[in-house]
Amino acid sequence: MTKKPHQQGYPDEVLSNLKSRIAGLKQALHQGETGLNLVIAALQDDSEPITRAAYMLLKQNQNAKVREA
């Protein structure tokens, strides 16, 4: 069973920041190619929850550029 970030011992401030960043990735997908590039770049982020969120968001996207990433 996968633990949620808060269960892994992340402080509340870090958890809040992660939620904000993931929300930003979701919004970025509605900003055209620039936003799409931001989400693709998030695949290389140092934070596992961010890279996982970016992957899941891109997995749902049918754009040809996403398939190349």
LINNORGI-V251932 format. One record per helix or strand of 3 or more residues. SS is the DSSP state (2 for helix, 1 for strand). FROM is the first residue (numbers start at 1). LEN is the number of residues. If there is no record, write none. Layout:
# LINNORGI-V251932
SS;FROM;LEN
SS;FROM;LEN
This chain:
# LINNORGI-V251932
2;5;4
2;12;17
2;32;13
2;48;12
2;64;5
